[in-house]
Amino acid sequence: MRLDDEHYWALLRQLDDRDHMEFPRGYDHTATRAGFDSLAARLDQRFGCTCDVDRHVQDASRHGTIVIPDTATTSRDHITITISNFGN
């Protein structure tokens, strides 16, 4: 289903929560970190490298960032993956 700008804004307003701007209500940091670390390990294995992993994000709605180095990709471009605190 394709949404137009009006629907996107309505969805954002519906999800907006002044008390939970960096993470949603019921956020489980421990479970999110375990999933993030598992993803980083799987990417290391899949690409045969050690990805650059930023786990030290503060005051943001993202949990962390994983960068697959350009030397591990067939395109020779790095790949950046940013994980949100909102959703899987």
Gaussian input, Z-matrix of N, CA and C with variables (Angstrom, degrees):
# hf/3-21g

backbone

0 1
 N
 C     1     B1
 C     2     B2     1     A1
 N     3     B3     2     A2     1     D1
 C     4     B4     3     A3     2     D2
 C     5     B5     4     A4     3     D3
 N     6     B6     5     A5     4     D4
 C     7     B7     6     A6     5     D5
 C     8     B8     7     A7     6     D6
 N     9     B9     8     A8     7     D7
 C    10    B10     9     A9     8     D8
 C    11    B11    10    A10     9     D9
 N    12    B12    11    A11    10    D10
 C    13    B13    12    A12    11    D11
 C    14    B14    13    A13    12    D12
 N    15    B15    14    A14    13    D13
 C    16    B16    15    A15    14    D14
 C    17    B17    16    A16    15    D15
 N    18    B18    17    A17    16    D16
 C    19    B19    18    A18    17    D17
 C    20    B20    19    A19    18    D18
 N    21    B21    20    A20    19    D19
 C    22    B22    21    A21    20    D20
 C    23    B23    22    A22    21    D21
 N    24    B24    23    A23    22    D22
 C    25    B25    24    A24    23    D23
 C    26    B26    25    A25    24    D24
 N    27    B27    26    A26    25    D25
 C    28    B28    27    A27    26    D26
 C    29    B29    28    A28    27    D27
 N    30    B30    29    A29    28    D28
 C    31    B31    30    A30    29    D29
 C    32    B32    31    A31    30    D30
 N    33    B33    32    A32    31    D31
 C    34    B34    33    A33    32    D32
 C    35    B35    34    A34    33    D33
 N    36    B36    35    A35    34    D34
 C    37    B37    36    A36    35    D35
 C    38    B38    37    A37    36    D36
 N    39    B39    38    A38    37    D37
 C    40    B40    39    A39    38    D38
 C    41    B41    40    A40    39    D39
 N    42    B42    41    A41    40    D40
 C    43    B43    42    A42    41    D41
 C    44    B44    43    A43    42    D42
 N    45    B45    44    A44    43    D43
 C    46    B46    45    A45    44    D44
 C    47    B47    46    A46    45    D45
 N    48    B48    47    A47    46    D46
 C    49    B49    48    A48    47    D47
 C    50    B50    49    A49    48    D48
 N    51    B51    50    A50    49    D49
 C    52    B52    51    A51    50    D50
 C    53    B53    52    A52    51    D51
 N    54    B54    53    A53    52    D52
 C    55    B55    54    A54    53    D53
 C    56    B56    55    A55    54    D54
 N    57    B57    56    A56    55    D55
 C    58    B58    57    A57    56    D56
 C    59    B59    58    A58    57    D57
 N    60    B60    59    A59    58    D58
 C    61    B61    60    A60    59    D59
 C    62    B62    61    A61    60    D60
 N    63    B63    62    A62    61    D61
 C    64    B64    63    A63    62    D62
 C    65    B65    64    A64    63    D63
 N    66    B66    65    A65    64    D64
 C    67    B67    66    A66    65    D65
 C    68    B68    67    A67    66    D66
 N    69    B69    68    A68    67    D67
 C    70    B70    69    A69    68    D68
 C    71    B71    70    A70    69    D69
 N    72    B72    71    A71    70    D70
 C    73    B73    72    A72    71    D71
 C    74    B74    73    A73    72    D72
 N    75    B75    74    A74    73    D73
 C    76    B76    75    A75    74    D74
 C    77    B77    76    A76    75    D75
 N    78    B78    77    A77    76    D76
 C    79    B79    78    A78    77    D77
 C    80    B80    79    A79    78    D78
 N    81    B81    80    A80    79    D79
 C    82    B82    81    A81    80    D80
 C    83    B83    82    A82    81    D81
 N    84    B84    83    A83    82    D82
 C    85    B85    84    A84    83    D83
 C    86    B86    85    A85    84    D84
 N    87    B87    86    A86    85    D85
 C    88    B88    87    A87    86    D86
 C    89    B89    88    A88    87    D87
 N    90    B90    89    A89    88    D88
 C    91    B91    90    A90    89    D89
 C    92    B92    91    A91    90    D90
 N    93    B93    92    A92    91    D91
 C    94    B94    93    A93    92    D92
 C    95    B95    94    A94    93    D93
 N    96    B96    95    A95    94    D94
 C    97    B97    96    A96    95    D95
 C    98    B98    97    A97    96    D96
 N    99    B99    98    A98    97    D97
 C   100   B100    99    A99    98    D98
 C   101   B101   100   A100    99    D99
 N   102   B102   101   A101   100   D100
 C   103   B103   102   A102   101   D101
 C   104   B104   103   A103   102   D102
 N   105   B105   104   A104   103   D103
 C   106   B106   105   A105   104   D104
 C   107   B107   106   A106   105   D105
 N   108   B108   107   A107   106   D106
 C   109   B109   108   A108   107   D107
 C   110   B110   109   A109   108   D108
 N   111   B111   110   A110   109   D109
 C   112   B112   111   A111   110   D110
 C   113   B113   112   A112   111   D111
 N   114   B114   113   A113   112   D112
 C   115   B115   114   A114   113   D113
 C   116   B116   115   A115   114   D114
 N   117   B117   116   A116   115   D115
 C   118   B118   117   A117   116   D116
 C   119   B119   118   A118   117   D117
 N   120   B120   119   A119   118   D118
 C   121   B121   120   A120   119   D119
 C   122   B122   121   A121   120   D120
 N   123   B123   122   A122   121   D121
 C   124   B124   123   A123   122   D122
 C   125   B125   124   A124   123   D123
 N   126   B126   125   A125   124   D124
 C   127   B127   126   A126   125   D125
 C   128   B128   127   A127   126   D126
 N   129   B129   128   A128   127   D127
 C   130   B130   129   A129   128   D128
 C   131   B131   130   A130   129   D129
 N   132   B132   131   A131   130   D130
 C   133   B133   132   A132   131   D131
 C   134   B134   133   A133   132   D132
 N   135   B135   134   A134   133   D133
 C   136   B136   135   A135   134   D134
 C   137   B137   136   A136   135   D135
 N   138   B138   137   A137   136   D136
 C   139   B139   138   A138   137   D137
 C   140   B140   139   A139   138   D138
 N   141   B141   140   A140   139   D139
 C   142   B142   141   A141   140   D140
 C   143   B143   142   A142   141   D141
 N   144   B144   143   A143   142   D142
 C   145   B145   144   A144   143   D143
 C   146   B146   145   A145   144   D144
 N   147   B147   146   A146   145   D145
 C   148   B148   147   A147   146   D146
 C   149   B149   148   A148   147   D147
 N   150   B150   149   A149   148   D148
 C   151   B151   150   A150   149   D149
 C   152   B152   151   A151   150   D150
 N   153   B153   152   A152   151   D151
 C   154   B154   153   A153   152   D152
 C   155   B155   154   A154   153   D153
 N   156   B156   155   A155   154   D154
 C   157   B157   156   A156   155   D155
 C   158   B158   157   A157   156   D156
 N   159   B159   158   A158   157   D157
 C   160   B160   159   A159   158   D158
 C   161   B161   160   A160   159   D159
 N   162   B162   161   A161   160   D160
 C   163   B163   162   A162   161   D161
 C   164   B164   163   A163   162   D162
 N   165   B165   164   A164   163   D163
 C   166   B166   165   A165   164   D164
 C   167   B167   166   A166   165   D165
 N   168   B168   167   A167   166   D166
 C   169   B169   168   A168   167   D167
 C   170   B170   169   A169   168   D168
 N   171   B171   170   A170   169   D169
 C   172   B172   171   A171   170   D170
 C   173   B173   172   A172   171   D171
 N   174   B174   173   A173   172   D172
 C   175   B175   174   A174   173   D173
 C   176   B176   175   A175   174   D174
 N   177   B177   176   A176   175   D175
 C   178   B178   177   A177   176   D176
 C   179   B179   178   A178   177   D177
 N   180   B180   179   A179   178   D178
 C   181   B181   180   A180   179   D179
 C   182   B182   181   A181   180   D180
 N   183   B183   182   A182   181   D181
 C   184   B184   183   A183   182   D182
 C   185   B185   184   A184   183   D183
 N   186   B186   185   A185   184   D184
 C   187   B187   186   A186   185   D185
 C   188   B188   187   A187   186   D186
 N   189   B189   188   A188   187   D187
 C   190   B190   189   A189   188   D188
 C   191   B191   190   A190   189   D189
 N   192   B192   191   A191   190   D190
 C   193   B193   192   A192   191   D191
 C   194   B194   193   A193   192   D192
 N   195   B195   194   A194   193   D193
 C   196   B196   195   A195   194   D194
 C   197   B197   196   A196   195   D195
 N   198   B198   197   A197   196   D196
 C   199   B199   198   A198   197   D197
 C   200   B200   199   A199   198   D198
 N   201   B201   200   A200   199   D199
 C   202   B202   201   A201   200   D200
 C   203   B203   202   A202   201   D201
 N   204   B204   203   A203   202   D202
 C   205   B205   204   A204   203   D203
 C   206   B206   205   A205   204   D204
 N   207   B207   206   A206   205   D205
 C   208   B208   207   A207   206   D206
 C   209   B209   208   A208   207   D207
 N   210   B210   209   A209   208   D208
 C   211   B211   210   A210   209   D209
 C   212   B212   211   A211   210   D210
 N   213   B213   212   A212   211   D211
 C   214   B214   213   A213   212   D212
 C   215   B215   214   A214   213   D213
 N   216   B216   215   A215   214   D214
 C   217   B217   216   A216   215   D215
 C   218   B218   217   A217   216   D216
 N   219   B219   218   A218   217   D217
 C   220   B220   219   A219   218   D218
 C   221   B221   220   A220   219   D219
 N   222   B222   221   A221   220   D220
 C   223   B223   222   A222   221   D221
 C   224   B224   223   A223   222   D222
 N   225   B225   224   A224   223   D223
 C   226   B226   225   A225   224   D224
 C   227   B227   226   A226   225   D225
 N   228   B228   227   A227   226   D226
 C   229   B229   228   A228   227   D227
 C   230   B230   229   A229   228   D228
 N   231   B231   230   A230   229   D229
 C   232   B232   231   A231   230   D230
 C   233   B233   232   A232   231   D231
 N   234   B234   233   A233   232   D232
 C   235   B235   234   A234   233   D233
 C   236   B236   235   A235   234   D234
 N   237   B237   236   A236   235   D235
 C   238   B238   237   A237   236   D236
 C   239   B239   238   A238   237   D237
 N   240   B240   239   A239   238   D238
 C   241   B241   240   A240   239   D239
 C   242   B242   241   A241   240   D240
 N   243   B243   242   A242   241   D241
 C   244   B244   243   A243   242   D242
 C   245   B245   244   A244   243   D243
 N   246   B246   245   A245   244   D244
 C   247   B247   246   A246   245   D245
 C   248   B248   247   A247   246   D246
 N   249   B249   248   A248   247   D247
 C   250   B250   249   A249   248   D248
 C   251   B251   250   A250   249   D249
 N   252   B252   251   A251   250   D250
 C   253   B253   252   A252   251   D251
 C   254   B254   253   A253   252   D252
 N   255   B255   254   A254   253   D253
 C   256   B256   255   A255   254   D254
 C   257   B257   256   A256   255   D255
 N   258   B258   257   A257   256   D256
 C   259   B259   258   A258   257   D257
 C   260   B260   259   A259   258   D258
 N   261   B261   260   A260   259   D259
 C   262   B262   261   A261   260   D260
 C   263   B263   262   A262   261   D261

   B1=1.4553
   B2=1.5237
   B3=1.2787
   B4=1.4592
   B5=1.5175
   B6=1.3240
   B7=1.4623
   B8=1.5188
   B9=1.3074
   B10=1.4562
   B11=1.5279
   B12=1.3304
   B13=1.4614
   B14=1.5268
   B15=1.3117
   B16=1.4672
   B17=1.5291
   B18=1.3171
   B19=1.4613
   B20=1.5304
   B21=1.3447
   B22=1.4621
   B23=1.5238
   B24=1.3174
   B25=1.4644
   B26=1.5264
   B27=1.3262
   B28=1.4670
   B29=1.5219
   B30=1.3238
   B31=1.4535
   B32=1.5305
   B33=1.3089
   B34=1.4597
   B35=1.5277
   B36=1.3256
   B37=1.4680
   B38=1.5262
   B39=1.3182
   B40=1.4581
   B41=1.5327
   B42=1.3142
   B43=1.4565
   B44=1.5270
   B45=1.3156
   B46=1.4639
   B47=1.5284
   B48=1.3212
   B49=1.4616
   B50=1.5219
   B51=1.3092
   B52=1.4679
   B53=1.5260
   B54=1.3283
   B55=1.4658
   B56=1.5204
   B57=1.3140
   B58=1.4613
   B59=1.5277
   B60=1.3169
   B61=1.4592
   B62=1.5317
   B63=1.3386
   B64=1.4600
   B65=1.5226
   B66=1.3059
   B67=1.4580
   B68=1.5198
   B69=1.3287
   B70=1.4656
   B71=1.5212
   B72=1.2995
   B73=1.4575
   B74=1.5320
   B75=1.3276
   B76=1.4564
   B77=1.5248
   B78=1.3081
   B79=1.4657
   B80=1.5280
   B81=1.3242
   B82=1.4608
   B83=1.5259
   B84=1.3273
   B85=1.4690
   B86=1.5249
   B87=1.3248
   B88=1.4651
   B89=1.5255
   B90=1.3242
   B91=1.4662
   B92=1.5286
   B93=1.3152
   B94=1.4642
   B95=1.5197
   B96=1.3345
   B97=1.4693
   B98=1.5215
   B99=1.3250
   B100=1.4686
   B101=1.5312
   B102=1.3209
   B103=1.4597
   B104=1.5184
   B105=1.3178
   B106=1.4659
   B107=1.5297
   B108=1.3295
   B109=1.4652
   B110=1.5258
   B111=1.3251
   B112=1.4596
   B113=1.5241
   B114=1.3335
   B115=1.4661
   B116=1.5244
   B117=1.3259
   B118=1.4702
   B119=1.5257
   B120=1.3246
   B121=1.4649
   B122=1.5307
   B123=1.3352
   B124=1.4689
   B125=1.5327
   B126=1.3349
   B127=1.4662
   B128=1.5301
   B129=1.3393
   B130=1.4672
   B131=1.5250
   B132=1.3402
   B133=1.4608
   B134=1.5270
   B135=1.3079
   B136=1.4723
   B137=1.5247
   B138=1.3349
   B139=1.4628
   B140=1.5309
   B141=1.3487
   B142=1.4621
   B143=1.5137
   B144=1.3282
   B145=1.4634
   B146=1.5256
   B147=1.2998
   B148=1.4556
   B149=1.5170
   B150=1.3234
   B151=1.4615
   B152=1.5215
   B153=1.3165
   B154=1.4612
   B155=1.5250
   B156=1.3322
   B157=1.4571
   B158=1.5272
   B159=1.3297
   B160=1.4679
   B161=1.5231
   B162=1.3359
   B163=1.4612
   B164=1.5289
   B165=1.2953
   B166=1.4656
   B167=1.5248
   B168=1.3073
   B169=1.4653
   B170=1.5267
   B171=1.3115
   B172=1.4654
   B173=1.5226
   B174=1.3302
   B175=1.4620
   B176=1.5278
   B177=1.3219
   B178=1.4616
   B179=1.5196
   B180=1.3075
   B181=1.4614
   B182=1.5280
   B183=1.3187
   B184=1.4621
   B185=1.5192
   B186=1.3108
   B187=1.4679
   B188=1.5231
   B189=1.3009
   B190=1.4552
   B191=1.5065
   B192=1.3411
   B193=1.4536
   B194=1.5267
   B195=1.3128
   B196=1.4613
   B197=1.5243
   B198=1.3282
   B199=1.4627
   B200=1.5235
   B201=1.3227
   B202=1.4553
   B203=1.5261
   B204=1.3262
   B205=1.4641
   B206=1.5290
   B207=1.3183
   B208=1.4655
   B209=1.5360
   B210=1.3123
   B211=1.4697
   B212=1.5257
   B213=1.3372
   B214=1.4652
   B215=1.5274
   B216=1.3220
   B217=1.4685
   B218=1.5256
   B219=1.3133
   B220=1.4676
   B221=1.5248
   B222=1.3269
   B223=1.4702
   B224=1.5212
   B225=1.3177
   B226=1.4720
   B227=1.5361
   B228=1.3345
   B229=1.4627
   B230=1.5246
   B231=1.3187
   B232=1.4628
   B233=1.5276
   B234=1.3213
   B235=1.4589
   B236=1.5243
   B237=1.3209
   B238=1.4650
   B239=1.5161
   B240=1.3235
   B241=1.4620
   B242=1.5204
   B243=1.3104
   B244=1.4577
   B245=1.5285
   B246=1.3247
   B247=1.4600
   B248=1.5235
   B249=1.3110
   B250=1.4634
   B251=1.5231
   B252=1.3105
   B253=1.4709
   B254=1.5307
   B255=1.3238
   B256=1.4601
   B257=1.5239
   B258=1.3097
   B259=1.4595
   B260=1.5059
   B261=1.3039
   B262=1.4595
   B263=1.5090
   A1=108.74
   A2=115.86
   A3=121.53
   A4=109.68
   A5=116.24
   A6=120.79
   A7=109.80
   A8=116.40
   A9=119.42
   A10=108.41
   A11=116.58
   A12=121.36
   A13=112.88
   A14=117.26
   A15=121.07
   A16=110.79
   A17=117.04
   A18=120.66
   A19=111.31
   A20=117.66
   A21=120.56
   A22=111.01
   A23=116.74
   A24=120.29
   A25=110.98
   A26=117.67
   A27=120.93
   A28=110.44
   A29=117.05
   A30=120.94
   A31=110.59
   A32=117.61
   A33=120.78
   A34=111.55
   A35=117.26
   A36=120.15
   A37=111.14
   A38=116.52
   A39=121.01
   A40=110.86
   A41=117.74
   A42=122.27
   A43=113.30
   A44=117.60
   A45=121.56
   A46=110.54
   A47=116.12
   A48=122.32
   A49=107.41
   A50=117.07
   A51=121.40
   A52=113.21
   A53=117.36
   A54=120.61
   A55=112.97
   A56=117.52
   A57=121.12
   A58=110.11
   A59=116.21
   A60=120.08
   A61=112.32
   A62=118.15
   A63=120.52
   A64=112.50
   A65=116.94
   A66=121.72
   A67=108.11
   A68=117.38
   A69=120.08
   A70=112.96
   A71=115.37
   A72=121.66
   A73=107.83
   A74=117.59
   A75=121.72
   A76=114.07
   A77=117.17
   A78=122.51
   A79=110.92
   A80=116.45
   A81=122.25
   A82=108.16
   A83=115.80
   A84=120.80
   A85=111.39
   A86=117.12
   A87=120.81
   A88=110.99
   A89=117.46
   A90=121.21
   A91=110.64
   A92=117.07
   A93=120.74
   A94=110.55
   A95=117.14
   A96=120.81
   A97=110.53
   A98=117.72
   A99=120.41
   A100=110.24
   A101=117.38
   A102=120.82
   A103=112.36
   A104=116.27
   A105=121.85
   A106=110.23
   A107=116.56
   A108=120.46
   A109=111.48
   A110=117.03
   A111=121.09
   A112=110.71
   A113=116.52
   A114=120.50
   A115=110.56
   A116=117.40
   A117=120.98
   A118=110.56
   A119=117.75
   A120=121.70
   A121=111.04
   A122=116.87
   A123=120.45
   A124=111.03
   A125=117.06
   A126=120.01
   A127=110.71
   A128=117.30
   A129=120.68
   A130=109.75
   A131=115.13
   A132=120.41
   A133=111.39
   A134=117.07
   A135=121.42
   A136=112.61
   A137=116.18
   A138=120.17
   A139=112.61
   A140=116.84
   A141=120.34
   A142=113.08
   A143=115.74
   A144=120.03
   A145=109.44
   A146=114.91
   A147=120.80
   A148=107.00
   A149=115.57
   A150=120.61
   A151=109.87
   A152=116.02
   A153=122.10
   A154=106.93
   A155=116.65
   A156=121.67
   A157=109.72
   A158=115.91
   A159=121.91
   A160=108.35
   A161=115.41
   A162=122.00
   A163=111.47
   A164=118.04
   A165=121.93
   A166=112.14
   A167=116.20
   A168=121.98
   A169=108.36
   A170=116.55
   A171=121.16
   A172=109.59
   A173=115.08
   A174=121.84
   A175=112.40
   A176=115.89
   A177=120.38
   A178=108.99
   A179=116.10
   A180=120.99
   A181=111.90
   A182=116.61
   A183=119.58
   A184=109.18
   A185=115.21
   A186=120.18
   A187=111.25
   A188=116.37
   A189=119.88
   A190=111.14
   A191=114.19
   A192=121.26
   A193=109.21
   A194=114.97
   A195=122.05
   A196=106.94
   A197=116.51
   A198=120.93
   A199=108.75
   A200=115.18
   A201=121.43
   A202=106.08
   A203=118.60
   A204=120.02
   A205=112.95
   A206=114.75
   A207=120.37
   A208=111.96
   A209=117.48
   A210=120.69
   A211=112.47
   A212=117.64
   A213=121.51
   A214=113.13
   A215=117.72
   A216=120.67
   A217=110.25
   A218=116.05
   A219=119.55
   A220=111.61
   A221=116.84
   A222=119.96
   A223=112.20
   A224=116.15
   A225=123.34
   A226=111.91
   A227=115.52
   A228=122.40
   A229=107.03
   A230=117.20
   A231=118.13
   A232=109.55
   A233=115.33
   A234=122.04
   A235=107.09
   A236=116.42
   A237=121.26
   A238=109.41
   A239=115.96
   A240=122.42
   A241=107.38
   A242=117.11
   A243=122.09
   A244=108.25
   A245=115.59
   A246=121.87
   A247=109.38
   A248=116.30
   A249=123.07
   A250=111.07
   A251=116.13
   A252=121.30
   A253=110.83
   A254=117.45
   A255=122.69
   A256=109.69
   A257=117.34
   A258=121.65
   A259=113.01
   A260=113.95
   A261=120.05
   A262=110.75
   D1=131.02
   D2=-179.76
   D3=-97.13
   D4=131.53
   D5=179.70
   D6=-106.63
   D7=143.58
   D8=174.28
   D9=-91.73
   D10=174.63
   D11=-176.89
   D12=-55.38
   D13=-39.25
   D14=-179.20
   D15=-61.02
   D16=-42.28
   D17=178.97
   D18=-67.78
   D19=-38.43
   D20=176.75
   D21=-60.72
   D22=-46.44
   D23=179.93
   D24=-63.27
   D25=-40.37
   D26=178.11
   D27=-62.79
   D28=-41.46
   D29=178.84
   D30=-65.22
   D31=-44.43
   D32=178.99
   D33=-61.52
   D34=-41.66
   D35=178.24
   D36=-64.80
   D37=-38.81
   D38=179.23
   D39=-64.24
   D40=-37.83
   D41=-176.97
   D42=-86.15
   D43=-11.98
   D44=-177.75
   D45=-65.09
   D46=131.54
   D47=179.70
   D48=-140.24
   D49=108.53
   D50=-176.16
   D51=-59.64
   D52=-25.46
   D53=-179.27
   D54=-87.66
   D55=-9.76
   D56=-177.57
   D57=-137.97
   D58=66.94
   D59=-176.79
   D60=-84.21
   D61=-27.05
   D62=-177.54
   D63=-94.55
   D64=-22.82
   D65=178.65
   D66=-157.63
   D67=153.68
   D68=-175.91
   D69=-74.65
   D70=161.36
   D71=174.12
   D72=-56.68
   D73=134.90
   D74=-179.93
   D75=82.33
   D76=10.61
   D77=-179.51
   D78=-60.03
   D79=132.42
   D80=179.41
   D81=-112.00
   D82=97.58
   D83=-176.61
   D84=-60.84
   D85=-41.37
   D86=-177.76
   D87=-62.05
   D88=-45.80
   D89=179.45
   D90=-67.10
   D91=-40.64
   D92=179.02
   D93=-63.42
   D94=-43.14
   D95=179.14
   D96=-64.30
   D97=-40.07
   D98=179.17
   D99=-62.46
   D100=-43.81
   D101=177.42
   D102=-64.39
   D103=-40.30
   D104=178.96
   D105=-63.76
   D106=-46.86
   D107=179.40
   D108=-64.10
   D109=-37.86
   D110=177.51
   D111=-63.79
   D112=-43.20
   D113=177.43
   D114=-60.81
   D115=-45.48
   D116=-179.95
   D117=-59.87
   D118=-42.91
   D119=179.90
   D120=-65.38
   D121=-41.56
   D122=179.00
   D123=-65.57
   D124=-37.95
   D125=178.30
   D126=-68.15
   D127=-40.03
   D128=175.53
   D129=-55.82
   D130=-47.50
   D131=-178.17
   D132=-66.69
   D133=-47.02
   D134=-176.83
   D135=-63.16
   D136=-39.40
   D137=-177.11
   D138=-95.70
   D139=-3.10
   D140=177.45
   D141=63.01
   D142=43.23
   D143=-176.49
   D144=-150.60
   D145=-178.20
   D146=169.37
   D147=-112.36
   D148=111.77
   D149=-179.28
   D150=-74.33
   D151=152.32
   D152=173.43
   D153=-82.38
   D154=119.08
   D155=-174.62
   D156=-118.36
   D157=123.87
   D158=176.79
   D159=-104.28
   D160=107.40
   D161=179.57
   D162=-104.34
   D163=2.82
   D164=-171.43
   D165=-108.04
   D166=53.08
   D167=-179.86
   D168=-90.18
   D169=132.17
   D170=177.93
   D171=-127.57
   D172=148.84
   D173=174.76
   D174=53.85
   D175=45.94
   D176=-179.54
   D177=-148.67
   D178=162.55
   D179=179.78
   D180=-91.93
   D181=9.62
   D182=176.63
   D183=-108.12
   D184=147.72
   D185=-178.12
   D186=-84.34
   D187=-40.42
   D188=-178.31
   D189=-179.56
   D190=178.31
   D191=-178.03
   D192=-134.27
   D193=140.78
   D194=176.24
   D195=-122.67
   D196=129.41
   D197=177.68
   D198=-116.46
   D199=119.96
   D200=173.92
   D201=-86.43
   D202=122.43
   D203=-173.95
   D204=-67.68
   D205=152.91
   D206=-178.61
   D207=-60.28
   D208=-28.72
   D209=-179.45
   D210=-69.17
   D211=-14.30
   D212=-178.36
   D213=-101.18
   D214=-2.01
   D215=-177.55
   D216=-109.07
   D217=151.08
   D218=179.22
   D219=-71.43
   D220=-25.49
   D221=-179.97
   D222=-81.76
   D223=-13.60
   D224=-176.07
   D225=65.80
   D226=23.69
   D227=171.06
   D228=-112.28
   D229=142.14
   D230=176.98
   D231=-73.79
   D232=158.85
   D233=178.32
   D234=-119.98
   D235=127.92
   D236=178.30
   D237=-110.47
   D238=128.98
   D239=179.35
   D240=-120.27
   D241=122.75
   D242=178.67
   D243=-114.01
   D244=127.60
   D245=-176.47
   D246=-102.45
   D247=126.34
   D248=179.95
   D249=-83.00
   D250=153.12
   D251=171.33
   D252=-78.14
   D253=-10.68
   D254=-175.92
   D255=-104.97
   D256=96.97
   D257=175.69
   D258=96.04
   D259=170.81
   D260=-178.61
   D261=-89.97

